[in-house]
Amino acid sequence: MKNPIRAVITGASGGIGEDFARLLAARKTNLFLVARRKEQLEALALSLQSEFKVEVEMLSLDLSLPDASEILFREATKNGNEVDFLINNAGIGPWKKFIDVSLDDHKKIMQLNMVTLTASTHLFVKHMVTHKKPSVVLNVASVAAFQPAPRFTVYSPSKMYVKLFSEILSEELKETNVRISCLCPGGTATDYMANNNQTLKGFNPLMTSEKVARIGLEGALRGKTVIIPGFINKLFAFFPRFIPTKWNVQIAGWGMDLAVRETDSRS
Ligand SMILES: NC(=O)c1ccc[n+]([C@@H]2O[C@H](COP(=O)([O-])OP(=O)(O)OC[C@H]3O[C@@H](n4cnc5c(N)ncnc54)[C@H](OP(=O)(O)O)[C@@H]3O)[C@@H](O)[C@H]2O)c1
């Protein structure tokens, strides 16, 4: 696929999602942007419209609500609008121990990272298969999909789900017009890291969100199924497969303790 015609991007009000929007607008792709923060979406839409002369629509929506995907699909495809690119980017995961996160917040993580992503993929893939134009769904997971880690007790399995779901669906849809890709970033300099008070300086330097989004976009448009940006992240994704899960979790736990101590001592 060369350039998508109309893309839906979730979590577009900041971070990697905002960079997906900029990169796609530069390719003259019309956009439908979704997140909760309306002002950020409006400012981004105005700036992309004036800089790149593309159509940008936006929807302020909490994607952790049970019927969010149906609302998103209905709004993005109203008036007969066709969508040929979906980026399921919105995702959350606090760097906290399991019992230090409320049950409500655990439910929101699972709903947003897995349920909404799956439901949106279902609705848009059926739409794409029907309109028959070359189409792509890009799901954003994490290197945490390869490396289970304490403090990512629910986040890490949720991203494992996203990666495996994408790989299986990619195989199922290989004879159709729809390609499925999964981007697995490592530490990336966004609000997600800042909000969790993480910089991981000296341990694994953070990548810029622009670079992560660009590698993700190019990989997805080339039809790559699993995309891991950055050499160190590729190592993080490669080695755990040779080590028993119990040891992997222990090693990742030491890494997380170190990262948390390092940032705590700086704050
Ligand atoms: N940054 C990293 O180091 C890193 C590493 C690996 C994977 N990832 C993954 O990359 C993706 C993007 O992360 P990021 O670092 O760019 O995060 P970010 O800067 O925190 O941005 C997250 C985006 O998701 C939106 N969002 C969050 N909760 C939402 C909800 N309930 N409903 C609708 N939108 C919601 C946010 O917008 P509103 O607040 O306006 O709703 C924002 O636009 C996530 O899936 C994350 O798991 C990030």
Ligand as a Chemical Component Dictionary entry (heavy atoms), coordinates in Angstrom:
data_LIG
# 
_chem_comp.id                   LIG 
_chem_comp.type                 NON-POLYMER 
_chem_comp.pdbx_formal_charge   0 
_chem_comp.three_letter_code    LIG 
# 
loop_
_chem_comp_atom.comp_id 
_chem_comp_atom.atom_id 
_chem_comp_atom.alt_atom_id 
_chem_comp_atom.type_symbol 
_chem_comp_atom.charge 
_chem_comp_atom.model_Cartn_x 
_chem_comp_atom.model_Cartn_y 
_chem_comp_atom.model_Cartn_z 
_chem_comp_atom.pdbx_ordinal 
LIG N1  N1  N 0  5.797  5.605  25.417 1  
LIG C1  C1  C 0  6.312  4.403  25.547 2  
LIG O1  O1  O 0  7.401  4.235  26.110 3  
LIG C2  C2  C 0  5.597  3.197  24.990 4  
LIG C3  C3  C 0  6.299  1.983  24.963 5  
LIG C4  C4  C 0  5.658  0.863  24.460 6  
LIG C5  C5  C 0  4.360  0.939  23.988 7  
LIG N2  N2  N 1  3.699  2.146  24.042 8  
LIG C6  C6  C 0  2.323  2.159  23.544 9  
LIG O2  O2  O 0  2.179  3.163  22.563 10 
LIG C7  C7  C 0  0.840  3.653  22.558 11 
LIG C8  C8  C 0  0.858  5.169  22.620 12 
LIG O3  O3  O 0  1.529  5.526  23.799 13 
LIG P1  P1  P 0  2.170  6.966  24.031 14 
LIG O4  O4  O 0  3.474  6.745  24.691 15 
LIG O5  O5  O -1 2.104  7.796  22.822 16 
LIG O6  O6  O 0  1.151  7.475  25.150 17 
LIG P2  P2  P 0  0.633  8.936  25.555 18 
LIG O7  O7  O 0  1.623  9.980  25.171 19 
LIG O8  O8  O 0  0.234  8.801  26.988 20 
LIG O9  O9  O 0  -0.651 9.063  24.637 21 
LIG C9  C9  C 0  -1.693 8.167  24.805 22 
LIG C10 C10 C 0  -2.819 8.560  23.885 23 
LIG O10 O10 O 0  -3.924 7.687  24.145 24 
LIG C11 C11 C 0  -5.058 8.475  24.485 25 
LIG N3  N3  N 0  -5.868 7.775  25.473 26 
LIG C12 C12 C 0  -5.494 7.291  26.677 27 
LIG N4  N4  N 0  -6.552 6.767  27.316 28 
LIG C13 C13 C 0  -7.618 6.928  26.482 29 
LIG C14 C14 C 0  -8.996 6.616  26.585 30 
LIG N5  N5  N 0  -9.512 6.042  27.688 31 
LIG N6  N6  N 0  -9.816 6.941  25.552 32 
LIG C15 C15 C 0  -9.327 7.572  24.459 33 
LIG N7  N7  N 0  -8.032 7.876  24.301 34 
LIG C16 C16 C 0  -7.187 7.575  25.316 35 
LIG C17 C17 C 0  -4.476 9.774  25.048 36 
LIG O11 O11 O 0  -5.375 10.836 24.828 37 
LIG P3  P3  P 0  -6.358 11.493 25.932 38 
LIG O12 O12 O 0  -5.629 11.529 27.226 39 
LIG O13 O13 O 0  -6.647 12.825 25.326 40 
LIG O14 O14 O 0  -7.547 10.598 25.932 41 
LIG C18 C18 C 0  -3.271 9.973  24.136 42 
LIG O15 O15 O 0  -3.673 10.569 22.933 43 
LIG C19 C19 C 0  0.140  2.980  23.753 44 
LIG O16 O16 O 0  -0.618 1.892  23.303 45 
LIG C20 C20 C 0  1.300  2.496  24.623 46 
LIG O17 O17 O 0  0.960  1.364  25.382 47 
LIG C21 C21 C 0  4.290  3.275  24.520 48 
# 
loop_
_chem_comp_bond.comp_id 
_chem_comp_bond.atom_id_1 
_chem_comp_bond.atom_id_2 
_chem_comp_bond.value_order 
_chem_comp_bond.pdbx_ordinal 
LIG N1  C1  SING 1  
LIG C1  O1  DOUB 2  
LIG C1  C2  SING 3  
LIG C2  C3  SING 4  
LIG C2  C21 DOUB 5  
LIG C3  C4  DOUB 6  
LIG C4  C5  SING 7  
LIG C5  N2  DOUB 8  
LIG N2  C6  SING 9  
LIG N2  C21 SING 10 
LIG C6  O2  SING 11 
LIG C6  C20 SING 12 
LIG O2  C7  SING 13 
LIG C7  C8  SING 14 
LIG C7  C19 SING 15 
LIG C8  O3  SING 16 
LIG O3  P1  SING 17 
LIG P1  O4  DOUB 18 
LIG P1  O5  SING 19 
LIG P1  O6  SING 20 
LIG O6  P2  SING 21 
LIG P2  O7  DOUB 22 
LIG P2  O8  SING 23 
LIG P2  O9  SING 24 
LIG O9  C9  SING 25 
LIG C9  C10 SING 26 
LIG C10 O10 SING 27 
LIG C10 C18 SING 28 
LIG O10 C11 SING 29 
LIG C11 N3  SING 30 
LIG C11 C17 SING 31 
LIG N3  C12 SING 32 
LIG N3  C16 SING 33 
LIG C12 N4  DOUB 34 
LIG N4  C13 SING 35 
LIG C13 C14 SING 36 
LIG C13 C16 DOUB 37 
LIG C14 N5  SING 38 
LIG C14 N6  DOUB 39 
LIG N6  C15 SING 40 
LIG C15 N7  DOUB 41 
LIG N7  C16 SING 42 
LIG C17 O11 SING 43 
LIG C17 C18 SING 44 
LIG O11 P3  SING 45 
LIG P3  O12 DOUB 46 
LIG P3  O13 SING 47 
LIG P3  O14 SING 48 
LIG C18 O15 SING 49 
LIG C19 O16 SING 50 
LIG C19 C20 SING 51 
LIG C20 O17 SING 52 
# 
